[in-house]
Amino acid sequence: MGLLAAPLCLHADDAPLAHRIVRVTLDGTGIQATSGRLLLFATQADAARKAAKDNKVDAVDTNPFQPKAVSIAARDVSWIAPGQSLDIDTDGEAFPEGFSALPPGDYLVQAVLDVGHDYNYLGRHEGDVLSDVVPVKLTPGGALPTLKLNHVVPARDPWQLPPSAPQAVRDALPEAREHAHAEIMQSPALTAFAGHPLSIRAWVVTPPGYDAKGSTRYPTVYVTHGFGGSFDRYAGTIATVWSAMKNKDMPPMIWVLLDESGPTGTHEFADSVNNGPWGQALTTEYIPWLEGRYRMDGKPNGRFLNGHSSGGWATLWLQTRYPKVFGGTWSTSPDPSDFHDFTGIDLYANGANAYKKADGTVNPLVRDKGKVIATFETFAKMERVIGPYGGQLASFEWVFSPRGQDGRPQPMFNRDTGAVDPAVATYWRDHFNIAQRLRTRWPELKPDLDGKIHLIVGTADTFYLDGPAKLLKDTLDGLHAKSDIRFIPGRTHFDLYLEGDDRQALLKKIAWEMYEVARPGQGRK
C-alpha cells in the first residue's frame, strides 16, 4: 500500500487524530464572488519535486497512473465573496483517506475552486480559481496554514499545442489554420430536448487545392475525440491531417473533427434519455447542413468514421446505429462494445460487482507493462470525491443508463460496495450493447453494415479494451459477417498509432483504406 494510503496514525492513548481543518480565503483583489466545488490536493514534497522539472512544482494535481500519490479533500461552496473565508474538513469527503491519516512529514498543498463542477473532465480550466502551491510540515495535532485563492485560470488558446507536440506539427500549424473552419450549428432536436439552445460543433479541414466553387468533390471523414478531448483541443490533429495531405502521406479528403464533450462528460453521439438525441441530430441535421456548405461526396461510400477510445465507441455506435449513413468506421481502442467484458467485468453475471471478482480479487482498470497500477474501485472513489459530473464512470451512466426519479441517470453500480444493479445492466444491454445489437438484429443490419466495421486495438491495451474487442469479433464471426478486427501485439492505449518515429502512422494507413472505398483503384500504390 502506498504512503498516502497508510493506516490511520494514532496517539499514544490510541485515540484517533483530530480532523485536519484547512481555512481557504478568496483573494479580495480583482476576483469576483463565485461558487463551485472546493478541492484541496496534498502530496509528499520530496517525491513531487523529484518528478518535476528543475525540482519546481507548479501544480499539485491528480495523476491517473499514480492515483494514490495525491490526497484529495472536497466540499461544495454555495457562495464565497472576495475577502471571505471558509473551512474544509479534510477528513470529510476525501480520497484515498482523510488527511489525518497522512504520516508526519513535508508536503505540498494547493486549493482549487472548480467553478464549473467539471474538474473530472477538464481539470483546471478557464474561470477556476487557484491558490499557490504551499509547502507545509504535517505534525501530530499541528494546524495547516490558511490558503489564499488568488489566481484565476485564463481562457485557453485553442491553437495552443501541448509540450509533447513534435516540431513538425508545430511548423505545420500556421498554414493548417488557414484551412480549418469552425462550423457550429444550433440543433433543433437537441434544443427541443434541453429546453435551451444546444449546438453541434466541429472543425472542418479542407484538403490542398480545395475550391469551394469548383466541381471536385471529396470523401469526408468524421472524427471524434476520446475522453478529455474538446472543441478547443484539436490543434494538433488539424496540423497533422493538413500536413499529411499536403505531403501526400494521406489522400485528399475533408476531415470533420467533431466535439463530443459536454457538462456530463462525452455524449458519444448516442441517442440518450439523459443527454439527448445526439446521433439523430448529427445524421439528420448537421451532416446534411455541412454537405450543403462543402464539396463533399454526400453519399454513404464517401462518409467515414474514425475515433479512439471513447471516440472509438462513438464511431462504432454511429456505424451500427446508422449503417445507411456511413460507409465504414475505423474505430481504435474503443470503449467496451460488449458489456459481458466491461473492462474485465461481466455486468450480467449473477451477483456482478464492479470492485471485486467472484473469487474476491480486485477488478483492475489500468495496467502498464503488465503491472496493474489502478483498480476500478480506486478510480470510482477518486471520481466521486472530485465531483458528480464529468468523470469517466459517471459519463458512461449519462450515456447508457435510464433516468432516475431525481432526473439523474441511475447508477450502474453502488459506489460504496461495487454491487452492479441488474436492472440498470439490463437497460445497458438492451439499448447500448453493440455486440448485443448485432446478435439480435443482424438480418436487418447486414445489407447496410456487412464489411463496414474496422476495429484496431493493442493486445496490451492500458484499459483492458482488447477483451471486449475479442468478444465483438466472436460475435461477428459467429454471424459470418465480413469484418476487420485487428489486434496489434504489445501495443497499449497510447502507442497504437505509432510506427518508428511516426506517431500517426496508423492514421495514415486508415486514411488510404477509406480512400480505396470511396475511390476504388485510386488508393496508394
GIJO-V572612 format. One record per pair of residues at least 6 apart in sequence whose ideal C-beta (glycine too) atoms are under 6 Angstrom apart, sorted by the first residue. I is the first residue (numbers start at 1). J is the second residue. Records with the same first field share a line. If there is no record, write none. Layout:
I=J  J
This chain:
2=68
4=68  71
5=68  96
6=103
8=101
9=17
17=100
19=89  91  100
20=90  99  100
21=87  89
22=88  90  144
23=85  87  146
24=86  111  147
25=85  146  148
26=80  82  84  149
27=148  149  150
28=82  83
31=82
33=81
34=115
35=77  78  79
36=77  113  114  115
37=76  114  117  387
38=75  77  88  113
39=74  112  114
40=73  88  111
41=60  70  72  110
42=71  107  109
43=60  70  108
45=106  107  108
48=57  108
49=55  57
57=108  133
60=108  110  133
62=70
65=373
67=374  378  382
68=96
72=95  385
73=88  90  94
74=93  385
75=88
90=99
91=98  100
93=385
95=381  382  385
102=138
104=138  139
106=137
107=136  138
108=133  135
109=134  136
110=131  133
111=131  147
112=124  128  130
113=129  149
114=128
115=127  128
117=387  389
118=389  390
119=386  387
120=383  386  387  390  391
121=265  390
124=153
125=153
126=153  155
128=153
129=149  152
130=151
131=147  148  149
136=144
156=232
158=232
159=235
161=235  236
165=236
169=236  239  240
172=239  243
173=239
176=238  239  242
179=205  206  242
180=203  205  238
181=204
183=202  204
184=199  201
185=200  286  289
186=197  199
187=198  200  281  285
189=277  280  281
190=198  276  281
191=197  198
193=276
200=286
201=231  259
202=256  257  258
203=234  257
204=256
205=238  241  242  255
206=254
207=245  252
208=245  246
217=295  297
218=253  254
219=253  297  302  518
220=254  296  303
221=253  255  304  306
222=256  305
223=257  306
224=258  260  307  311  314
225=311
226=308  309  310  311
227=266  310  392
230=261
231=259
234=257
237=257
240=504
241=255
244=250  508
245=252
249=508
250=508  511
251=511  515
254=296
260=266  267  268  269  314
264=389  398
265=390  395
266=310  395
267=275  278
268=313  314  399
269=278  279  282  314  318
270=279  317  399
271=277  279  280
272=399
273=403
274=398  403  409
275=398
279=321
283=322  325
291=298
300=327
301=327  517  518
302=518
303=326  327
304=327  328  514
305=315  318  319  326  329
306=330
307=314  315
308=332  333
309=333
310=335
312=331  332  333  334
313=334  335
315=329  331
316=329  331  334  337  434
319=326  329  452
320=434  437
323=445  448  449
324=448
327=517
328=452  517
330=454  510
331=455
332=456  496
333=457  461  465  493  496
336=342  468
337=434  435  468  472
338=435  468  471  472
339=347  428  433
340=346  471
341=467  468  471
343=365  463  464
344=363  464
345=354  363
347=420  425
348=425
352=420
353=418  419
354=376  413  418  420
355=377  418
356=362
362=375
363=376
364=372  375
365=374  375  376  379
366=373  374
380=393  415
383=391  393
384=415
397=409  412
398=409
400=428  432
401=409  410  424
402=410  427
404=410
410=424
412=424
413=420
429=436
435=472  475
438=475
439=475
442=479
450=481  482
451=482
453=483
454=484
455=469  485
456=486
457=465  466  469
458=488  491  492  496
459=466  487  489
460=490  492
461=493
462=492  493
463=493
473=485
476=483
497=504  506  507
499=505
512=523  524
515=523
516=523
